[in-house]
Amino acid sequence: ARTETADRLANRTLEGADGPGPTRGDALAGSPDDLKRMVKAFVESGVRGRRLVAMRRDGRPLPAIFRLSREVDTFELAAEGGSGFQKVELAEIASVCSGGDEAALRDLSEVIPGLDSACAVVDLRDGRCITLRFPAAAEASTFVRCMLIFAQEVRRERRA
């Protein structure tokens, strides 16, 4: 089921969703085969759950687990060893950017200590902001690209 969802989503993203929502920028850049591989690997890893670091408001790192739903319409963040989690509907994503983007560094570096290209910033429609740190900038970039694609796809499906 996990592979089928990843394949379905990888194929559908190539159709190019349009309409309101986060800007995809160059989220669909690259060859179709590369995009399919990236999306499939991201979904499979996300559904299994992956360790990363959530950044607290004061800049302190919080080891966490990121889990993507099998339907690829929500994700959960849970503190490692904690009992609670935060569930995020992908349709509620207002924007996603890399911490290394010029605009993000200019606008957010004072309020998000430690922001750099290994971070991804997820702004939600209700005003919440989630900052995640990855082991490498390339992983943060993949997260940003996939979240932009998924959020737009979820919105497109809900309008249909």
C-alpha positions as YAML, in Angstrom:
chain: A
units: angstrom
residues:
- id: 1
  name: ALA
  ca: [0.00, 0.00, 0.00]
- id: 2
  name: ARG
  ca: [2.83, 2.38, 0.87]
- id: 3
  name: THR
  ca: [4.49, 1.88, -2.53]
- id: 4
  name: GLU
  ca: [1.17, 2.25, -4.36]
- id: 5
  name: THR
  ca: [0.52, 5.58, -2.65]
- id: 6
  name: ALA
  ca: [4.03, 6.79, -3.46]
- id: 7
  name: ASP
  ca: [3.70, 5.70, -7.11]
- id: 8
  name: ARG
  ca: [0.25, 7.27, -7.47]
- id: 9
  name: LEU
  ca: [1.41, 10.54, -6.00]
- id: 10
  name: ALA
  ca: [4.63, 10.59, -7.99]
- id: 11
  name: ASN
  ca: [2.67, 10.12, -11.20]
- id: 12
  name: ARG
  ca: [-0.02, 12.67, -10.34]
- id: 13
  name: THR
  ca: [2.46, 15.41, -9.43]
- id: 14
  name: LEU
  ca: [3.69, 15.35, -12.99]
- id: 15
  name: GLU
  ca: [0.26, 16.48, -14.20]
- id: 16
  name: GLY
  ca: [0.93, 19.88, -12.60]
- id: 17
  name: ALA
  ca: [-1.63, 21.08, -10.09]
- id: 18
  name: ASP
  ca: [-2.71, 24.67, -10.28]
- id: 19
  name: GLY
  ca: [-4.74, 27.00, -8.14]
- id: 20
  name: PRO
  ca: [-4.29, 28.71, -4.80]
- id: 21
  name: GLY
  ca: [-1.90, 27.44, -2.19]
- id: 22
  name: PRO
  ca: [1.79, 27.43, -1.62]
- id: 23
  name: THR
  ca: [3.88, 28.35, -4.58]
- id: 24
  name: ARG
  ca: [5.72, 25.40, -6.05]
- id: 25
  name: GLY
  ca: [8.59, 27.53, -7.31]
- id: 26
  name: ASP
  ca: [10.97, 24.95, -8.71]
- id: 27
  name: ALA
  ca: [9.43, 22.04, -6.76]
- id: 28
  name: LEU
  ca: [8.77, 20.26, -10.05]
- id: 29
  name: ALA
  ca: [12.21, 21.05, -11.50]
- id: 30
  name: GLY
  ca: [14.25, 18.15, -12.79]
- id: 31
  name: SER
  ca: [13.44, 15.21, -14.99]
- id: 32
  name: PRO
  ca: [10.14, 13.37, -14.50]
- id: 33
  name: ASP
  ca: [12.00, 10.18, -13.55]
- id: 34
  name: ASP
  ca: [14.09, 12.01, -10.93]
- id: 35
  name: LEU
  ca: [10.95, 13.61, -9.51]
- id: 36
  name: LYS
  ca: [9.18, 10.25, -9.30]
- id: 37
  name: ARG
  ca: [12.15, 8.68, -7.50]
- id: 38
  name: MET
  ca: [12.40, 11.60, -5.08]
- id: 39
  name: VAL
  ca: [8.68, 11.57, -4.22]
- id: 40
  name: LYS
  ca: [8.55, 7.80, -3.87]
- id: 41
  name: ALA
  ca: [11.58, 7.67, -1.57]
- id: 42
  name: PHE
  ca: [10.26, 10.57, 0.50]
- id: 43
  name: VAL
  ca: [6.82, 8.99, 0.95]
- id: 44
  name: GLU
  ca: [8.24, 5.58, 1.86]
- id: 45
  name: SER
  ca: [10.64, 7.11, 4.39]
- id: 46
  name: GLY
  ca: [7.98, 9.44, 5.79]
- id: 47
  name: VAL
  ca: [5.36, 6.74, 6.26]
- id: 48
  name: ARG
  ca: [7.87, 4.57, 8.13]
- id: 49
  name: GLY
  ca: [8.80, 7.57, 10.24]
- id: 50
  name: ARG
  ca: [12.09, 9.39, 10.30]
- id: 51
  name: ARG
  ca: [14.13, 11.11, 12.93]
- id: 52
  name: LEU
  ca: [14.84, 14.79, 12.64]
- id: 53
  name: VAL
  ca: [15.11, 17.80, 14.90]
- id: 54
  name: ALA
  ca: [12.28, 20.23, 15.58]
- id: 55
  name: MET
  ca: [13.55, 23.66, 16.56]
- id: 56
  name: ARG
  ca: [11.95, 25.24, 19.62]
- id: 57
  name: ARG
  ca: [11.13, 28.95, 19.69]
- id: 58
  name: ASP
  ca: [14.22, 29.59, 21.79]
- id: 59
  name: GLY
  ca: [16.40, 27.80, 19.21]
- id: 60
  name: ARG
  ca: [16.96, 24.69, 21.28]
- id: 61
  name: PRO
  ca: [16.75, 21.45, 19.31]
- id: 62
  name: LEU
  ca: [14.09, 18.86, 20.12]
- id: 63
  name: PRO
  ca: [14.72, 15.37, 18.71]
- id: 64
  name: ALA
  ca: [11.51, 14.32, 16.99]
- id: 65
  name: ILE
  ca: [9.90, 11.73, 14.72]
- id: 66
  name: PHE
  ca: [8.22, 12.86, 11.48]
- id: 67
  name: ARG
  ca: [5.51, 10.54, 10.13]
- id: 68
  name: LEU
  ca: [3.60, 11.03, 6.91]
- id: 69
  name: SER
  ca: [0.13, 9.47, 6.69]
- id: 70
  name: ARG
  ca: [-0.35, 6.63, 4.21]
- id: 71
  name: GLU
  ca: [-2.89, 8.82, 2.42]
- id: 72
  name: VAL
  ca: [-0.26, 11.58, 2.17]
- id: 73
  name: ASP
  ca: [-2.71, 14.18, 3.49]
- id: 74
  name: THR
  ca: [-1.34, 14.74, 7.00]
- id: 75
  name: PHE
  ca: [1.88, 14.44, 8.93]
- id: 76
  name: GLU
  ca: [2.64, 14.02, 12.59]
- id: 77
  name: LEU
  ca: [5.53, 15.32, 14.65]
- id: 78
  name: ALA
  ca: [6.24, 13.61, 17.94]
- id: 79
  name: ALA
  ca: [9.00, 14.36, 20.42]
- id: 80
  name: GLU
  ca: [11.26, 11.33, 20.78]
- id: 81
  name: GLY
  ca: [10.33, 9.54, 23.97]
- id: 82
  name: GLY
  ca: [7.29, 11.78, 24.45]
- id: 83
  name: SER
  ca: [3.68, 10.70, 24.58]
- id: 84
  name: GLY
  ca: [2.10, 13.55, 22.61]
- id: 85
  name: PHE
  ca: [2.25, 14.52, 18.96]
- id: 86
  name: GLN
  ca: [1.21, 17.34, 16.68]
- id: 87
  name: LYS
  ca: [-0.90, 16.44, 13.65]
- id: 88
  name: VAL
  ca: [-0.78, 18.75, 10.63]
- id: 89
  name: GLU
  ca: [-3.20, 18.63, 7.71]
- id: 90
  name: LEU
  ca: [-1.26, 19.27, 4.49]
- id: 91
  name: ALA
  ca: [-4.15, 21.42, 3.23]
- id: 92
  name: GLU
  ca: [-3.37, 23.80, 6.12]
- id: 93
  name: ILE
  ca: [0.13, 24.56, 4.85]
- id: 94
  name: ALA
  ca: [0.37, 28.20, 3.82]
- id: 95
  name: SER
  ca: [4.02, 28.05, 2.73]
- id: 96
  name: VAL
  ca: [7.16, 25.98, 3.01]
- id: 97
  name: CYS
  ca: [10.68, 27.25, 2.48]
- id: 98
  name: SER
  ca: [14.26, 26.29, 3.04]
- id: 99
  name: GLY
  ca: [16.01, 28.03, 5.91]
- id: 100
  name: GLY
  ca: [18.73, 28.91, 3.42]
- id: 101
  name: ASP
  ca: [16.43, 30.96, 1.17]
- id: 102
  name: GLU
  ca: [17.42, 34.62, 1.08]
- id: 103
  name: ALA
  ca: [13.94, 35.76, 2.10]
- id: 104
  name: ALA
  ca: [13.78, 33.26, 4.97]
- id: 105
  name: LEU
  ca: [17.18, 34.28, 6.29]
- id: 106
  name: ARG
  ca: [16.27, 37.96, 6.03]
- id: 107
  name: ASP
  ca: [12.80, 37.64, 7.57]
- id: 108
  name: LEU
  ca: [13.19, 34.77, 10.03]
- id: 109
  name: SER
  ca: [16.77, 34.50, 11.24]
- id: 110
  name: GLU
  ca: [16.12, 36.82, 14.19]
- id: 111
  name: VAL
  ca: [13.03, 34.93, 15.37]
- id: 112
  name: ILE
  ca: [14.31, 31.42, 14.59]
- id: 113
  name: PRO
  ca: [17.80, 31.06, 16.07]
- id: 114
  name: GLY
  ca: [20.09, 28.70, 14.17]
- id: 115
  name: LEU
  ca: [18.15, 28.92, 10.90]
- id: 116
  name: ASP
  ca: [20.24, 27.73, 7.96]
- id: 117
  name: SER
  ca: [20.05, 25.70, 4.75]
- id: 118
  name: ALA
  ca: [19.65, 22.42, 6.68]
- id: 119
  name: CYS
  ca: [16.30, 23.72, 8.00]
- id: 120
  name: ALA
  ca: [12.81, 23.75, 6.51]
- id: 121
  name: VAL
  ca: [10.18, 26.20, 7.71]
- id: 122
  name: VAL
  ca: [6.49, 25.24, 7.45]
- id: 123
  name: ASP
  ca: [4.01, 28.09, 7.93]
- id: 124
  name: LEU
  ca: [0.44, 27.05, 8.62]
- id: 125
  name: ARG
  ca: [-2.73, 28.98, 7.81]
- id: 126
  name: ASP
  ca: [-3.57, 29.32, 11.52]
- id: 127
  name: GLY
  ca: [-0.33, 31.23, 12.15]
- id: 128
  name: ARG
  ca: [1.73, 28.39, 13.59]
- id: 129
  name: CYS
  ca: [5.26, 27.91, 12.29]
- id: 130
  name: ILE
  ca: [7.20, 24.66, 12.42]
- id: 131
  name: THR
  ca: [10.95, 24.65, 11.87]
- id: 132
  name: LEU
  ca: [12.67, 21.34, 11.22]
- id: 133
  name: ARG
  ca: [16.40, 20.67, 11.00]
- id: 134
  name: PHE
  ca: [17.73, 17.87, 8.80]
- id: 135
  name: PRO
  ca: [21.17, 16.25, 8.76]
- id: 136
  name: ALA
  ca: [21.95, 17.94, 5.42]
- id: 137
  name: ALA
  ca: [20.71, 20.84, 3.29]
- id: 138
  name: ALA
  ca: [19.77, 18.43, 0.47]
- id: 139
  name: GLU
  ca: [17.31, 16.63, 2.80]
- id: 140
  name: ALA
  ca: [15.73, 19.94, 3.81]
- id: 141
  name: SER
  ca: [15.41, 20.86, 0.14]
- id: 142
  name: THR
  ca: [13.72, 17.53, -0.65]
- id: 143
  name: PHE
  ca: [11.33, 18.05, 2.28]
- id: 144
  name: VAL
  ca: [10.41, 21.52, 0.98]
- id: 145
  name: ARG
  ca: [9.88, 20.29, -2.58]
- id: 146
  name: CYS
  ca: [7.73, 17.34, -1.52]
- id: 147
  name: MET
  ca: [5.63, 19.30, 0.98]
- id: 148
  name: LEU
  ca: [4.88, 21.94, -1.67]
- id: 149
  name: ILE
  ca: [3.80, 19.26, -4.12]
- id: 150
  name: PHE
  ca: [1.74, 17.31, -1.57]
- id: 151
  name: ALA
  ca: [-0.03, 20.36, -0.13]
- id: 152
  name: GLN
  ca: [-1.02, 21.52, -3.59]
- id: 153
  name: GLU
  ca: [-2.21, 18.03, -4.57]
- id: 154
  name: VAL
  ca: [-4.33, 17.69, -1.41]
- id: 155
  name: ARG
  ca: [-5.97, 21.05, -2.12]
- id: 156
  name: ARG
  ca: [-6.60, 20.11, -5.73]
- id: 157
  name: GLU
  ca: [-8.23, 16.81, -4.70]
- id: 158
  name: ARG
  ca: [-10.47, 18.55, -2.17]
- id: 159
  name: ARG
  ca: [-11.67, 21.02, -4.81]
- id: 160
  name: ALA
  ca: [-12.53, 18.19, -7.24]
...
